[in-house]
Amino acid sequence: AARLYRRAAEQGHPLGQHNLGVCYREGQGARQEDREAARLFGLAAEQGFAASQFDFALFDAQGRGGLPQDDVKAARYYRL
C-alpha cells in the first residue's frame, strides 16, 4: 500500500500524502520516520485535508518530527 500512497503523494494528492505520512509515523510499509510524516502531513494540511491538519497540529503540539513545540500553531490547525 505504501508504494501506491507514495505514487499519489508524489502527484500532489492530499489523501496519498496523508496515508503515506501515516505509514511513516507508524512504520508500516515504510521505515518509522516522524520527520517525513510531519512533512507529508504538512503538505496535505496546506491543501485543506482535515485528517492531516489534525495530525500536523498534534506533531506541532508535541514537538515531533523535527517541528518545534508550538501550541499556538497547533491550535490554529486544530481549529481548521
C-alpha positions as CSV (number, residue, x, y, z in Angstrom):
1,A,0.0,0.0,0.0
2,A,2.8,2.4,0.8
3,R,4.0,2.2,-2.8
4,L,0.6,3.3,-4.1
5,Y,0.4,6.1,-1.5
6,R,3.9,7.3,-2.5
7,R,2.8,7.5,-6.1
8,A,-0.3,9.5,-5.2
9,A,1.7,11.7,-2.8
10,E,4.3,12.5,-5.5
11,Q,1.4,13.7,-7.7
12,G,0.3,16.1,-5.0
13,H,-2.8,14.2,-3.9
14,P,-3.6,15.1,-0.2
15,L,-5.1,11.6,0.6
16,G,-1.9,9.9,-0.7
17,Q,0.2,12.4,1.2
18,H,-1.7,11.8,4.4
19,N,-1.8,8.0,4.1
20,L,2.0,7.9,3.3
21,G,2.5,10.1,6.4
22,V,0.6,7.6,8.5
23,C,2.9,4.8,7.1
24,Y,6.0,6.8,8.1
25,R,4.5,7.7,11.5
26,E,3.6,4.1,12.3
27,G,6.5,2.3,10.5
28,Q,4.1,0.3,8.3
29,G,5.3,-0.3,4.8
30,A,8.0,2.3,5.3
31,R,10.6,3.0,8.0
32,Q,9.3,4.8,11.0
33,E,10.3,8.4,10.5
34,D,8.5,11.2,12.2
35,R,10.2,14.0,10.2
36,E,8.9,12.6,6.9
37,A,5.5,12.0,8.4
38,A,5.4,15.6,9.5
39,R,6.4,16.9,6.1
40,L,3.7,14.9,4.4
41,F,1.0,15.8,6.9
42,G,2.0,19.5,6.4
43,L,1.7,19.2,2.6
44,A,-1.8,17.7,2.9
45,A,-2.8,20.1,5.7
46,E,-2.0,23.0,3.4
47,Q,-4.4,21.6,0.9
48,G,-7.2,21.6,3.5
49,F,-7.1,17.8,4.2
50,A,-8.7,17.7,7.7
51,A,-7.1,14.5,9.0
52,S,-3.7,15.9,8.1
53,Q,-4.5,19.2,9.8
54,F,-5.2,17.3,13.0
55,D,-2.1,15.1,12.7
56,F,0.1,18.1,11.9
57,A,-1.3,20.0,14.8
58,L,-0.6,17.0,17.1
59,F,3.0,17.0,15.9
60,D,3.3,20.7,16.5
61,A,1.8,20.4,20.0
62,Q,4.2,17.6,20.9
63,G,7.3,18.9,19.0
64,R,7.6,15.8,16.9
65,G,9.1,15.2,13.5
66,G,11.6,18.0,13.8
67,L,9.0,20.6,14.4
68,P,9.5,22.9,17.4
69,Q,6.8,22.6,20.0
70,D,4.3,25.3,19.2
71,D,0.9,25.3,21.0
72,V,-0.2,28.4,19.2
73,K,0.4,27.0,15.7
74,A,-1.1,23.7,16.8
75,A,-4.3,25.5,18.0
76,R,-4.6,27.1,14.6
77,Y,-4.5,23.8,12.8
78,Y,-6.9,22.2,15.3
79,R,-9.5,24.9,14.6
80,L,-9.3,24.5,10.8
